[in-house]
Amino acid sequence: MRIADIDRLHSQLSKLEDMFPGYLSEIVEGSLVMNAVRPFHGKSITRLWSEVERQLPTAWALVTDVAFVFDDQNEFCPDLAVIPAEAEGENRTEYSPDLIELVAEVVSPSSIRRDYEIKPRWYASRGIANYVILDPLKGHCVTMWNPGPEGYRGQDTIPYGTDITIDSPLGKLTIATNRFPVDPHAPHPGQS
């Protein structure tokens, strides 16, 4: 993909987000992707933000829904990313993924494959130490660590209601999951 094509995609992303409030846009595998925002999505991000923010060292800050350009076909807007406070203070619309120390995504019905398959490979390939998936459809949290070129080599799945501890370069972060919403319409374990 040429620079002109990348600039055109960035321009399209900006226009789409302005034209369709309530949708988030990303570039995934060279395609523009739009996701409708659901209340449980925002509630999950807000609760995770408050859990993580109070434990962060002052040199680090949280951002949400800003672009991180991985290559010419993948520009992700994580639901939550921890980057240096100095970089966050620049108040940019896009950042290098090399700044991310911890990243989190909230699963929606249309993002399952991206959140569980595509993004872990990209996040790990850039050395992002920790990846957290909040899944209101299944009522659990997935933590991934030990990044490598093919993906994360460590992974745990923890049901909501259990506190999780992420041993990260930022220190130990404890997240209470008992207040994360679970979609009442999603099939849960034991249901078909």
TIVO-2410 file (N, C-alpha, C; in nm, 3 decimals):
# residues 192
REC num residu      c1      c2      c3 atome chaine
REC   1      M   0.084  -0.117   0.000     N      A
REC   1      M   0.000   0.000   0.000    CA      A
REC   1      M   0.089   0.123   0.000     C      A
REC   2      R   0.058   0.220  -0.083     N      A
REC   2      R   0.135   0.343  -0.095    CA      A
REC   2      R   0.093   0.444   0.013     C      A
REC   3      I   0.183   0.543   0.035     N      A
REC   3      I   0.155   0.648   0.134    CA      A
REC   3      I   0.024   0.718   0.102     C      A
REC   4      A  -0.004   0.746  -0.026     N      A
REC   4      A  -0.129   0.813  -0.064    CA      A
REC   4      A  -0.249   0.730  -0.024     C      A
REC   5      D  -0.237   0.597  -0.037     N      A
REC   5      D  -0.348   0.509   0.002    CA      A
REC   5      D  -0.369   0.511   0.153     C      A
REC   6      I  -0.260   0.515   0.228     N      A
REC   6      I  -0.270   0.521   0.374    CA      A
REC   6      I  -0.336   0.652   0.417     C      A
REC   7      D  -0.290   0.762   0.358     N      A
REC   7      D  -0.349   0.892   0.390    CA      A
REC   7      D  -0.499   0.894   0.358     C      A
REC   8      R  -0.535   0.831   0.245     N      A
REC   8      R  -0.676   0.825   0.206    CA      A
REC   8      R  -0.756   0.746   0.308     C      A
REC   9      L  -0.701   0.632   0.357     N      A
REC   9      L  -0.772   0.553   0.458    CA      A
REC   9      L  -0.788   0.631   0.588     C      A
REC  10      H  -0.683   0.702   0.629     N      A
REC  10      H  -0.693   0.785   0.751    CA      A
REC  10      H  -0.802   0.890   0.734     C      A
REC  11      S  -0.808   0.951   0.618     N      A
REC  11      S  -0.909   1.052   0.591    CA      A
REC  11      S  -1.049   0.990   0.595     C      A
REC  12      Q  -1.062   0.871   0.537     N      A
REC  12      Q  -1.192   0.802   0.539    CA      A
REC  12      Q  -1.233   0.768   0.681     C      A
REC  13      L  -1.138   0.723   0.763     N      A
REC  13      L  -1.170   0.692   0.903    CA      A
REC  13      L  -1.227   0.814   0.974     C      A
REC  14      S  -1.162   0.927   0.958     N      A
REC  14      S  -1.208   1.050   1.024    CA      A
REC  14      S  -1.349   1.087   0.979     C      A
REC  15      K  -1.374   1.080   0.849     N      A
REC  15      K  -1.506   1.114   0.797    CA      A
REC  15      K  -1.612   1.018   0.845     C      A
REC  16      L  -1.580   0.887   0.847     N      A
REC  16      L  -1.678   0.788   0.890    CA      A
REC  16      L  -1.718   0.810   1.036     C      A
REC  17      E  -1.620   0.836   1.120     N      A
REC  17      E  -1.652   0.855   1.262    CA      A
REC  17      E  -1.738   0.979   1.282     C      A
REC  18      D  -1.715   1.082   1.201     N      A
REC  18      D  -1.798   1.202   1.210    CA      A
REC  18      D  -1.939   1.176   1.157     C      A
REC  19      M  -1.950   1.097   1.050     N      A
REC  19      M  -2.079   1.069   0.987    CA      A
REC  19      M  -2.164   0.970   1.066     C      A
REC  20      F  -2.100   0.881   1.141     N      A
REC  20      F  -2.171   0.776   1.211    CA      A
REC  20      F  -2.138   0.777   1.360     C      A
REC  21      P  -2.195   0.871   1.433     N      A
REC  21      P  -2.169   0.871   1.577    CA      A
REC  21      P  -2.220   0.741   1.637     C      A
REC  22      G  -2.148   0.692   1.737     N      A
REC  22      G  -2.186   0.565   1.798    CA      A
REC  22      G  -2.117   0.446   1.735     C      A
REC  23      Y  -2.026   0.473   1.640     N      A
REC  23      Y  -1.947   0.368   1.578    CA      A
REC  23      Y  -1.799   0.399   1.594     C      A
REC  24      L  -1.721   0.295   1.617     N      A
REC  24      L  -1.576   0.307   1.621    CA      A
REC  24      L  -1.521   0.249   1.492     C      A
REC  25      S  -1.416   0.310   1.439     N      A
REC  25      S  -1.358   0.266   1.312    CA      A
REC  25      S  -1.211   0.229   1.331     C      A
REC  26      E  -1.168   0.125   1.260     N      A
REC  26      E  -1.029   0.082   1.259    CA      A
REC  26      E  -0.995   0.035   1.119     C      A
REC  27      I  -0.866   0.019   1.094     N      A
REC  27      I  -0.820  -0.047   0.972    CA      A
REC  27      I  -0.763  -0.181   1.015     C      A
REC  28      V  -0.823  -0.289   0.966     N      A
REC  28      V  -0.781  -0.424   1.002    CA      A
REC  28      V  -0.758  -0.502   0.873     C      A
REC  29      E  -0.637  -0.552   0.859     N      A
REC  29      E  -0.598  -0.629   0.742    CA      A
REC  29      E  -0.634  -0.555   0.613     C      A
REC  30      G  -0.612  -0.423   0.610     N      A
REC  30      G  -0.635  -0.343   0.492    CA      A
REC  30      G  -0.778  -0.301   0.466     C      A
REC  31      S  -0.871  -0.337   0.553     N      A
REC  31      S  -1.012  -0.301   0.535    CA      A
REC  31      S  -1.057  -0.206   0.645     C      A
REC  32      L  -1.145  -0.113   0.608     N      A
REC  32      L  -1.208  -0.028   0.708    CA      A
REC  32      L  -1.313  -0.110   0.781     C      A
REC  33      V  -1.311  -0.106   0.913     N      A
REC  33      V  -1.405  -0.183   0.995    CA      A
REC  33      V  -1.474  -0.086   1.089     C      A
REC  34      M  -1.607  -0.093   1.095     N      A
REC  34      M  -1.684  -0.010   1.187    CA      A
REC  34      M  -1.762  -0.099   1.282     C      A
REC  35      N  -1.759  -0.065   1.409     N      A
REC  35      N  -1.831  -0.140   1.510    CA      A
REC  35      N  -1.928  -0.047   1.582     C      A
REC  36      A  -2.051  -0.093   1.596     N      A
REC  36      A  -2.147  -0.018   1.677    CA      A
REC  36      A  -2.106  -0.028   1.823     C      A
REC  37      V  -2.117   0.082   1.894     N      A
REC  37      V  -2.082   0.084   2.036    CA      A
REC  37      V  -2.206   0.048   2.117     C      A
REC  38      R  -2.191  -0.049   2.206     N      A
REC  38      R  -2.300  -0.093   2.294    CA      A
REC  38      R  -2.274  -0.042   2.436     C      A
REC  39      P  -2.380  -0.024   2.515     N      A
REC  39      P  -2.360   0.027   2.651    CA      A
REC  39      P  -2.264  -0.057   2.735     C      A
REC  40      F  -2.270  -0.192   2.721     N      A
REC  40      F  -2.181  -0.276   2.802    CA      A
REC  40      F  -2.036  -0.256   2.762     C      A
REC  41      H  -2.014  -0.219   2.638     N      A
REC  41      H  -1.879  -0.193   2.590    CA      A
REC  41      H  -1.820  -0.073   2.665     C      A
REC  42      G  -1.892   0.037   2.664     N      A
REC  42      G  -1.847   0.157   2.733    CA      A
REC  42      G  -1.836   0.137   2.883     C      A
REC  43      K  -1.932   0.068   2.940     N      A
REC  43      K  -1.930   0.042   3.085    CA      A
REC  43      K  -1.807  -0.041   3.122     C      A
REC  44      S  -1.774  -0.140   3.041     N      A
REC  44      S  -1.656  -0.224   3.067    CA      A
REC  44      S  -1.529  -0.140   3.062     C      A
REC  45      I  -1.517  -0.055   2.960     N      A
REC  45      I  -1.399   0.030   2.947    CA      A
REC  45      I  -1.388   0.125   3.065     C      A
REC  46      T  -1.497   0.188   3.103     N      A
REC  46      T  -1.496   0.283   3.215    CA      A
REC  46      T  -1.453   0.215   3.344     C      A
REC  47      R  -1.506   0.097   3.370     N      A
REC  47      R  -1.471   0.027   3.494    CA      A
REC  47      R  -1.326  -0.021   3.492     C      A
REC  48      L  -1.280  -0.069   3.377     N      A
REC  48      L  -1.140  -0.111   3.367    CA      A
REC  48      L  -1.049   0.011   3.384     C      A
REC  49      W  -1.084   0.122   3.319     N      A
REC  49      W  -1.006   0.245   3.330    CA      A
REC  49      W  -0.987   0.283   3.477     C      A
REC  50      S  -1.097   0.285   3.554     N      A
REC  50      S  -1.086   0.328   3.695    CA      A
REC  50      S  -1.001   0.229   3.777     C      A
REC  51      E  -1.010   0.100   3.745     N      A
REC  51      E  -0.930   0.000   3.817    CA      A
REC  51      E  -0.780   0.019   3.789     C      A
REC  52      V  -0.746   0.042   3.662     N      A
REC  52      V  -0.605   0.052   3.624    CA      A
REC  52      V  -0.546   0.188   3.659     C      A
REC  53      E  -0.621   0.295   3.633     N      A
REC  53      E  -0.568   0.430   3.652    CA      A
REC  53      E  -0.518   0.454   3.794     C      A
REC  54      R  -0.592   0.408   3.893     N      A
REC  54      R  -0.552   0.436   4.031    CA      A
REC  54      R  -0.425   0.361   4.073     C      A
REC  55      Q  -0.383   0.261   3.993     N      A
REC  55      Q  -0.264   0.182   4.026    CA      A
REC  55      Q  -0.141   0.217   3.942     C      A
REC  56      L  -0.159   0.302   3.842     N      A
REC  56      L  -0.049   0.334   3.750    CA      A
REC  56      L   0.054   0.425   3.814     C      A
REC  57      P   0.182   0.400   3.788     N      A
REC  57      P   0.283   0.498   3.827    CA      A
REC  57      P   0.258   0.628   3.750     C      A
REC  58      T   0.298   0.742   3.805     N      A
REC  58      T   0.267   0.872   3.745    CA      A
REC  58      T   0.329   0.892   3.607     C      A
REC  59      A   0.428   0.814   3.572     N      A
REC  59      A   0.493   0.829   3.441    CA      A
REC  59      A   0.411   0.767   3.329     C      A
REC  60      W   0.296   0.705   3.363     N      A
REC  60      W   0.215   0.634   3.264    CA      A
REC  60      W   0.074   0.692   3.261     C      A
REC  61      A   0.008   0.680   3.144     N      A
REC  61      A  -0.127   0.733   3.127    CA      A
REC  61      A  -0.210   0.637   3.043     C      A
REC  62      L  -0.341   0.652   3.051     N      A
REC  62      L  -0.434   0.571   2.974    CA      A
REC  62      L  -0.488   0.650   2.856     C      A
REC  63      V  -0.508   0.581   2.744     N      A
REC  63      V  -0.575   0.639   2.628    CA      A
REC  63      V  -0.678   0.537   2.579     C      A
REC  64      T  -0.779   0.588   2.511     N      A
REC  64      T  -0.881   0.501   2.455    CA      A
REC  64      T  -0.918   0.552   2.316     C      A
REC  65      D  -0.942   0.457   2.227     N      A
REC  65      D  -0.992   0.487   2.093    CA      A
REC  65      D  -0.908   0.586   2.013     C      A
REC  66      V  -0.776   0.587   2.035     N      A
REC  66      V  -0.687   0.661   1.947    CA      A
REC  66      V  -0.611   0.559   1.862     C      A
REC  67      A  -0.563   0.602   1.747     N      A
REC  67      A  -0.503   0.510   1.650    CA      A
REC  67      A  -0.359   0.475   1.685     C      A
REC  68      F  -0.328   0.347   1.666     N      A
REC  68      F  -0.192   0.296   1.673    CA      A
REC  68      F  -0.167   0.226   1.541     C      A
REC  69      V  -0.075   0.279   1.462     N      A
REC  69      V  -0.050   0.229   1.328    CA      A
REC  69      V   0.057   0.119   1.335     C      A
REC  70      F   0.016  -0.004   1.305     N      A
REC  70      F   0.107  -0.119   1.310    CA      A
REC  70      F   0.179  -0.140   1.177     C      A
REC  71      D   0.109  -0.122   1.069     N      A
REC  71      D   0.167  -0.126   0.936    CA      A
REC  71      D   0.067  -0.062   0.841     C      A
REC  72      D   0.091  -0.072   0.711     N      A
REC  72      D   0.003  -0.003   0.618    CA      A
REC  72      D  -0.134  -0.065   0.603     C      A
REC  73      Q  -0.158  -0.182   0.668     N      A
REC  73      Q  -0.289  -0.244   0.659    CA      A
REC  73      Q  -0.355  -0.267   0.794     C      A
REC  74      N  -0.291  -0.224   0.901     N      A
REC  74      N  -0.345  -0.246   1.035    CA      A
REC  74      N  -0.323  -0.125   1.123     C      A
REC  75      E  -0.433  -0.057   1.153     N      A
REC  75      E  -0.435   0.059   1.242    CA      A
REC  75      E  -0.544   0.031   1.345     C      A
REC  76      F  -0.501  -0.003   1.465     N      A
REC  76      F  -0.597  -0.040   1.570    CA      A
REC  76      F  -0.623   0.078   1.663     C      A
REC  77      C  -0.744   0.084   1.716     N      A
REC  77      C  -0.783   0.183   1.815    CA      A
REC  77      C  -0.824   0.106   1.940     C      A
REC  78      P  -0.728   0.067   2.023     N      A
REC  78      P  -0.760  -0.015   2.140    CA      A
REC  78      P  -0.861   0.052   2.232     C      A
REC  79      D  -0.940  -0.032   2.298     N      A
REC  79      D  -1.035   0.020   2.395    CA      A
REC  79      D  -0.964   0.086   2.512     C      A
REC  80      L  -0.846   0.036   2.546     N      A
REC  80      L  -0.765   0.097   2.651    CA      A
REC  80      L  -0.619   0.061   2.623     C      A
REC  81      A  -0.532   0.159   2.631     N      A
REC  81      A  -0.388   0.135   2.617    CA      A
REC  81      A  -0.314   0.219   2.719     C      A
REC  82      V  -0.209   0.163   2.775     N      A
REC  82      V  -0.124   0.235   2.869    CA      A
REC  82      V   0.002   0.276   2.792     C      A
REC  83      I   0.026   0.408   2.789     N      A
REC  83      I   0.143   0.463   2.720    CA      A
REC  83      I   0.211   0.563   2.814     C      A
REC  84      P   0.334   0.603   2.782     N      A
REC  84      P   0.400   0.704   2.869    CA      A
REC  84      P   0.316   0.832   2.878     C      A
REC  85      A   0.310   0.888   2.997     N      A
REC  85      A   0.231   1.010   3.020    CA      A
REC  85      A   0.282   1.124   2.932     C      A
REC  86      E   0.410   1.129   2.907     N      A
REC  86      E   0.466   1.235   2.822    CA      A
REC  86      E   0.408   1.227   2.680     C      A
REC  87      A   0.397   1.105   2.626     N      A
REC  87      A   0.338   1.088   2.492    CA      A
REC  87      A   0.190   1.122   2.494     C      A
REC  88      E   0.119   1.079   2.596     N      A
REC  88      E  -0.024   1.109   2.607    CA      A
REC  88      E  -0.046   1.259   2.612     C      A
REC  89      G   0.045   1.331   2.677     N      A
REC  89      G   0.035   1.476   2.690    CA      A
REC  89      G   0.045   1.549   2.557     C      A
REC  90      E   0.094   1.481   2.453     N      A
REC  90      E   0.100   1.542   2.320    CA      A
REC  90      E  -0.038   1.551   2.255     C      A
REC  91      N  -0.134   1.476   2.310     N      A
REC  91      N  -0.274   1.480   2.266    CA      A
REC  91      N  -0.289   1.459   2.115     C      A
REC  92      R  -0.228   1.352   2.066     N      A
REC  92      R  -0.229   1.322   1.923    CA      A
REC  92      R  -0.347   1.231   1.887     C      A
REC  93      T  -0.374   1.218   1.759     N      A
REC  93      T  -0.478   1.126   1.712    CA      A
REC  93      T  -0.422   0.989   1.680     C      A
REC  94      E  -0.289   0.978   1.666     N      A
REC  94      E  -0.227   0.848   1.644    CA      A
REC  94      E  -0.091   0.843   1.711     C      A
REC  95      Y  -0.053   0.721   1.751     N      A
REC  95      Y   0.073   0.697   1.821    CA      A
REC  95      Y   0.137   0.571   1.765     C      A
REC  96      S   0.263   0.554   1.797     N      A
REC  96      S   0.333   0.431   1.761    CA      A
REC  96      S   0.293   0.321   1.859     C      A
REC  97      P   0.269   0.200   1.810     N      A
REC  97      P   0.236   0.090   1.901    CA      A
REC  97      P   0.353   0.054   1.992     C      A
REC  98      D   0.473   0.099   1.958     N      A
REC  98      D   0.589   0.070   2.042    CA      A
REC  98      D   0.581   0.140   2.178     C      A
REC  99      L   0.490   0.235   2.192     N      A
REC  99      L   0.471   0.305   2.319    CA      A
REC  99      L   0.386   0.225   2.417     C      A
REC 100      I   0.307   0.132   2.368     N      A
REC 100      I   0.209   0.061   2.452    CA      A
REC 100      I   0.278  -0.039   2.545     C      A
REC 101      E   0.243  -0.032   2.671     N      A
REC 101      E   0.293  -0.129   2.769    CA      A
REC 101      E   0.187  -0.233   2.805     C      A
REC 102      L   0.062  -0.191   2.806     N      A
REC 102      L  -0.051  -0.280   2.835    CA      A
REC 102      L  -0.165  -0.236   2.744     C      A
REC 103      V  -0.238  -0.334   2.689     N      A
REC 103      V  -0.349  -0.302   2.600    CA      A
REC 103      V  -0.468  -0.389   2.638     C      A
REC 104      A  -0.589  -0.335   2.622     N      A
REC 104      A  -0.711  -0.411   2.654    CA      A
REC 104      A  -0.815  -0.385   2.546     C      A
REC 105      E  -0.892  -0.490   2.518     N      A
REC 105      E  -1.003  -0.483   2.424    CA      A
REC 105      E  -1.127  -0.541   2.490     C      A
REC 106      V  -1.243  -0.485   2.457     N      A
REC 106      V  -1.371  -0.537   2.503    CA      A
REC 106      V  -1.438  -0.602   2.382     C      A
REC 107      V  -1.475  -0.727   2.395     N      A
REC 107      V  -1.533  -0.804   2.285    CA      A
REC 107      V  -1.676  -0.761   2.259     C      A
REC 108      S  -1.709  -0.747   2.132     N      A
REC 108      S  -1.847  -0.727   2.089    CA      A
REC 108      S  -1.878  -0.840   1.990     C      A
REC 109      P  -2.005  -0.862   1.958     N      A
REC 109      P  -2.037  -0.972   1.866    CA      A
REC 109      P  -1.961  -0.964   1.733     C      A
REC 110      S  -1.933  -0.844   1.684     N      A
REC 110      S  -1.865  -0.832   1.555    CA      A
REC 110      S  -1.713  -0.830   1.567     C      A
REC 111      S  -1.658  -0.829   1.689     N      A
REC 111      S  -1.512  -0.818   1.703    CA      A
REC 111      S  -1.445  -0.944   1.755     C      A
REC 112      I  -1.518  -1.052   1.769     N      A
REC 112      I  -1.463  -1.174   1.831    CA      A
REC 112      I  -1.333  -1.218   1.764     C      A
REC 113      R  -1.336  -1.236   1.633     N      A
REC 113      R  -1.216  -1.285   1.562    CA      A
REC 113      R  -1.101  -1.185   1.575     C      A
REC 114      R  -1.129  -1.058   1.559     N      A
REC 114      R  -1.024  -0.957   1.569    CA      A
REC 114      R  -0.961  -0.955   1.708     C      A
REC 115      D  -1.045  -0.958   1.812     N      A
REC 115      D  -0.992  -0.947   1.948    CA      A
REC 115      D  -0.920  -1.072   1.995     C      A
REC 116      Y  -0.966  -1.190   1.952     N      A
REC 116      Y  -0.905  -1.315   1.997    CA      A
REC 116      Y  -0.797  -1.370   1.904     C      A
REC 117      E  -0.799  -1.336   1.775     N      A
REC 117      E  -0.704  -1.395   1.682    CA      A
REC 117      E  -0.609  -1.295   1.618     C      A
REC 118      I  -0.662  -1.188   1.562     N      A
REC 118      I  -0.577  -1.095   1.487    CA      A
REC 118      I  -0.495  -1.006   1.580     C      A
REC 119      K  -0.561  -0.938   1.671     N      A
REC 119      K  -0.491  -0.841   1.755    CA      A
REC 119      K  -0.384  -0.904   1.845     C      A
REC 120      P  -0.407  -1.022   1.903     N      A
REC 120      P  -0.299  -1.079   1.985    CA      A
REC 120      P  -0.168  -1.100   1.907     C      A
REC 121      R  -0.180  -1.141   1.782     N      A
REC 121      R  -0.058  -1.161   1.702    CA      A
REC 121      R   0.015  -1.027   1.682     C      A
REC 122      W  -0.061  -0.923   1.647     N      A
REC 122      W   0.001  -0.793   1.624    CA      A
REC 122      W   0.055  -0.733   1.753     C      A
REC 123      Y  -0.023  -0.739   1.859     N      A
REC 123      Y   0.023  -0.681   1.985    CA      A
REC 123      Y   0.150  -0.752   2.034     C      A
REC 124      A   0.151  -0.884   2.028     N      A
REC 124      A   0.268  -0.960   2.073    CA      A
REC 124      A   0.389  -0.933   1.984     C      A
REC 125      S   0.366  -0.922   1.853     N      A
REC 125      S   0.478  -0.902   1.760    CA      A
REC 125      S   0.549  -0.769   1.785     C      A
REC 126      R   0.479  -0.674   1.844     N      A
REC 126      R   0.540  -0.544   1.875    CA      A
REC 126      R   0.593  -0.539   2.019     C      A
REC 127      G   0.589  -0.652   2.089     N      A
REC 127      G   0.646  -0.659   2.223    CA      A
REC 127      G   0.561  -0.598   2.331     C      A
REC 128      I   0.430  -0.580   2.307     N      A
REC 128      I   0.342  -0.526   2.411    CA      A
REC 128      I   0.331  -0.631   2.521     C      A
REC 129      A   0.376  -0.597   2.640     N      A
REC 129      A   0.394  -0.694   2.748    CA      A
REC 129      A   0.267  -0.767   2.789     C      A
REC 130      N   0.155  -0.696   2.796     N      A
REC 130      N   0.032  -0.756   2.846    CA      A
REC 130      N  -0.087  -0.717   2.760     C      A
REC 131      Y  -0.171  -0.815   2.731     N      A
REC 131      Y  -0.295  -0.794   2.656    CA      A
REC 131      Y  -0.408  -0.853   2.739     C      A
REC 132      V  -0.513  -0.772   2.761     N      A
REC 132      V  -0.629  -0.815   2.840    CA      A
REC 132      V  -0.753  -0.807   2.752     C      A
REC 133      I  -0.830  -0.914   2.749     N      A
REC 133      I  -0.956  -0.917   2.675    CA      A
REC 133      I  -1.069  -0.927   2.778     C      A
REC 134      L  -1.160  -0.831   2.774     N      A
REC 134      L  -1.282  -0.839   2.856    CA      A
REC 134      L  -1.392  -0.888   2.763     C      A
REC 135      D  -1.460  -0.994   2.802     N      A
REC 135      D  -1.561  -1.055   2.716    CA      A
REC 135      D  -1.697  -1.059   2.785     C      A
REC 136      P  -1.782  -0.955   2.763     N      A
REC 136      P  -1.914  -0.955   2.825    CA      A
REC 136      P  -2.007  -1.060   2.764     C      A
REC 137      L  -1.970  -1.117   2.650     N      A
REC 137      L  -2.052  -1.222   2.589    CA      A
REC 137      L  -2.034  -1.354   2.662     C      A
REC 138      K  -1.914  -1.378   2.713     N      A
REC 138      K  -1.885  -1.503   2.785    CA      A
REC 138      K  -1.871  -1.483   2.935     C      A
REC 139      G  -1.866  -1.358   2.979     N      A
REC 139      G  -1.853  -1.330   3.122    CA      A
REC 139      G  -1.717  -1.370   3.176     C      A
REC 140      H  -1.612  -1.347   3.096     N      A
REC 140      H  -1.479  -1.376   3.147    CA      A
REC 140      H  -1.376  -1.277   3.092     C      A
REC 141      C  -1.260  -1.286   3.148     N      A
REC 141      C  -1.147  -1.202   3.113    CA      A
REC 141      C  -1.033  -1.294   3.071     C      A
REC 142      V  -0.962  -1.259   2.966     N      A
REC 142      V  -0.846  -1.335   2.921    CA      A
REC 142      V  -0.724  -1.244   2.935     C      A
REC 143      T  -0.623  -1.294   3.004     N      A
REC 143      T  -0.498  -1.219   3.016    CA      A
REC 143      T  -0.392  -1.292   2.935     C      A
REC 144      M  -0.314  -1.217   2.860     N      A
REC 144      M  -0.205  -1.274   2.781    CA      A
REC 144      M  -0.077  -1.200   2.814     C      A
REC 145      W   0.034  -1.272   2.818     N      A
REC 145      W   0.164  -1.215   2.849    CA      A
REC 145      W   0.274  -1.296   2.780     C      A
REC 146      N   0.396  -1.253   2.797     N      A
REC 146      N   0.514  -1.314   2.736    CA      A
REC 146      N   0.503  -1.311   2.584     C      A
REC 147      P   0.511  -1.189   2.525     N      A
REC 147      P   0.494  -1.175   2.381    CA      A
REC 147      P   0.611  -1.232   2.301     C      A
REC 148      G   0.577  -1.285   2.186     N      A
REC 148      G   0.677  -1.336   2.093    CA      A
REC 148      G   0.633  -1.305   1.951     C      A
REC 149      P   0.714  -1.341   1.853     N      A
REC 149      P   0.682  -1.307   1.714    CA      A
REC 149      P   0.555  -1.375   1.662     C      A
REC 150      E   0.515  -1.486   1.720     N      A
REC 150      E   0.396  -1.558   1.673    CA      A
REC 150      E   0.273  -1.536   1.762     C      A
REC 151      G   0.290  -1.463   1.871     N      A
REC 151      G   0.178  -1.439   1.962    CA      A
REC 151      G   0.224  -1.447   2.106     C      A
REC 152      Y   0.128  -1.448   2.196     N      A
REC 152      Y   0.159  -1.455   2.339    CA      A
REC 152      Y   0.178  -1.600   2.379     C      A
REC 153      R   0.280  -1.624   2.465     N      A
REC 153      R   0.311  -1.761   2.508    CA      A
REC 153      R   0.244  -1.795   2.640     C      A
REC 154      G   0.185  -1.698   2.708     N      A
REC 154      G   0.113  -1.723   2.832    CA      A
REC 154      G  -0.029  -1.670   2.821     C      A
REC 155      Q  -0.124  -1.745   2.875     N      A
REC 155      Q  -0.265  -1.703   2.868    CA      A
REC 155      Q  -0.344  -1.767   2.981     C      A
REC 156      D  -0.429  -1.687   3.045     N      A
REC 156      D  -0.523  -1.737   3.145    CA      A
REC 156      D  -0.662  -1.683   3.113     C      A
REC 157      T  -0.763  -1.764   3.139     N      A
REC 157      T  -0.902  -1.722   3.125    CA      A
REC 157      T  -0.963  -1.725   3.265     C      A
REC 158      I  -1.015  -1.612   3.308     N      A
REC 158      I  -1.066  -1.598   3.444    CA      A
REC 158      I  -1.211  -1.552   3.438     C      A
REC 159      P  -1.302  -1.624   3.503     N      A
REC 159      P  -1.443  -1.582   3.502    CA      A
REC 159      P  -1.461  -1.451   3.577     C      A
REC 160      Y  -1.555  -1.370   3.529     N      A
REC 160      Y  -1.589  -1.247   3.601    CA      A
REC 160      Y  -1.632  -1.286   3.742     C      A
REC 161      G  -1.596  -1.200   3.836     N      A
REC 161      G  -1.626  -1.225   3.976    CA      A
REC 161      G  -1.499  -1.257   4.054     C      A
REC 162      T  -1.392  -1.288   3.981     N      A
REC 162      T  -1.263  -1.320   4.041    CA      A
REC 162      T  -1.167  -1.204   4.014     C      A
REC 163      D  -1.097  -1.159   4.117     N      A
REC 163      D  -0.996  -1.056   4.095    CA      A
REC 163      D  -0.881  -1.115   4.016     C      A
REC 164      I  -0.828  -1.037   3.921     N      A
REC 164      I  -0.711  -1.083   3.847    CA      A
REC 164      I  -0.594  -0.992   3.881     C      A
REC 165      T  -0.476  -1.049   3.877     N      A
REC 165      T  -0.354  -0.971   3.898    CA      A
REC 165      T  -0.269  -0.986   3.774     C      A
REC 166      I  -0.230  -0.872   3.720     N      A
REC 166      I  -0.145  -0.869   3.601    CA      A
REC 166      I  -0.006  -0.828   3.648     C      A
REC 167      D   0.088  -0.917   3.631     N      A
REC 167      D   0.227  -0.889   3.668    CA      A
REC 167      D   0.292  -0.827   3.546     C      A
REC 168      S   0.302  -0.694   3.546     N      A
REC 168      S   0.347  -0.622   3.428    CA      A
REC 168      S   0.472  -0.541   3.459     C      A
REC 169      P   0.537  -0.490   3.355     N      A
REC 169      P   0.650  -0.399   3.379    CA      A
REC 169      P   0.608  -0.273   3.455     C      A
REC 170      L   0.479  -0.245   3.461     N      A
REC 170      L   0.428  -0.130   3.534    CA      A
REC 170      L   0.411  -0.161   3.683     C      A
REC 171      G   0.430  -0.286   3.721     N      A
REC 171      G   0.406  -0.334   3.855    CA      A
REC 171      G   0.288  -0.429   3.854     C      A
REC 172      K   0.251  -0.479   3.969     N      A
REC 172      K   0.135  -0.568   3.978    CA      A
REC 172      K   0.008  -0.484   3.977     C      A
REC 173      L  -0.080  -0.514   3.882     N      A
REC 173      L  -0.208  -0.445   3.871    CA      A
REC 173      L  -0.318  -0.544   3.906     C      A
REC 174      T  -0.402  -0.509   4.001     N      A
REC 174      T  -0.514  -0.595   4.040    CA      A
REC 174      T  -0.643  -0.535   3.987     C      A
REC 175      I  -0.721  -0.620   3.920     N      A
REC 175      I  -0.846  -0.575   3.860    CA      A
REC 175      I  -0.960  -0.657   3.917     C      A
REC 176      A  -1.055  -0.590   3.981     N      A
REC 176      A  -1.175  -0.656   4.032    CA      A
REC 176      A  -1.272  -0.670   3.914     C      A
REC 177      T  -1.312  -0.792   3.883     N      A
REC 177      T  -1.398  -0.816   3.767    CA      A
REC 177      T  -1.545  -0.833   3.803     C      A
REC 178      N  -1.577  -0.824   3.931     N      A
REC 178      N  -1.715  -0.852   3.974    CA      A
REC 178      N  -1.816  -0.748   3.927     C      A
REC 179      R  -1.769  -0.630   3.882     N      A
REC 179      R  -1.862  -0.526   3.836    CA      A
REC 179      R  -1.867  -0.514   3.684     C      A
REC 180      F  -1.795  -0.600   3.611     N      A
REC 180      F  -1.801  -0.595   3.466    CA      A
REC 180      F  -1.934  -0.655   3.420     C      A
REC 181      P  -2.001  -0.590   3.326     N      A
REC 181      P  -2.131  -0.639   3.281    CA      A
REC 181      P  -2.120  -0.764   3.194     C      A
REC 182      V  -2.223  -0.848   3.204     N      A
REC 182      V  -2.234  -0.968   3.121    CA      A
REC 182      V  -2.361  -0.954   3.038     C      A
REC 183      D  -2.349  -0.971   2.908     N      A
REC 183      D  -2.462  -0.957   2.817    CA      A
REC 183      D  -2.567  -1.065   2.849     C      A
REC 184      P  -2.687  -1.026   2.890     N      A
REC 184      P  -2.789  -1.125   2.927    CA      A
REC 184      P  -2.841  -1.205   2.808     C      A
REC 185      H  -2.816  -1.157   2.684     N      A
REC 185      H  -2.864  -1.226   2.565    CA      A
REC 185      H  -2.761  -1.318   2.503     C      A
REC 186      A  -2.639  -1.314   2.554     N      A
REC 186      A  -2.533  -1.399   2.499    CA      A
REC 186      A  -2.543  -1.540   2.560     C      A
REC 187      P  -2.515  -1.641   2.480     N      A
REC 187      P  -2.513  -1.777   2.537    CA      A
REC 187      P  -2.398  -1.789   2.634     C      A
REC 188      H  -2.423  -1.849   2.747     N      A
REC 188      H  -2.323  -1.867   2.850    CA      A
REC 188      H  -2.287  -2.014   2.857     C      A
REC 189      P  -2.176  -2.046   2.925     N      A
REC 189      P  -2.135  -2.187   2.935    CA      A
REC 189      P  -2.253  -2.274   2.983     C      A
REC 190      G  -2.268  -2.386   2.915     N      A
REC 190      G  -2.378  -2.477   2.950    CA      A
REC 190      G  -2.503  -2.450   2.870     C      A
REC 191      Q  -2.510  -2.336   2.797     N      A
REC 191      Q  -2.625  -2.304   2.714    CA      A
REC 191      Q  -2.587  -2.326   2.569     C      A
REC 192      S  -2.686  -2.350   2.486     N      A
REC 192      S  -2.655  -2.362   2.343    CA      A
REC 192      S  -2.715  -2.251   2.265     C      A
***
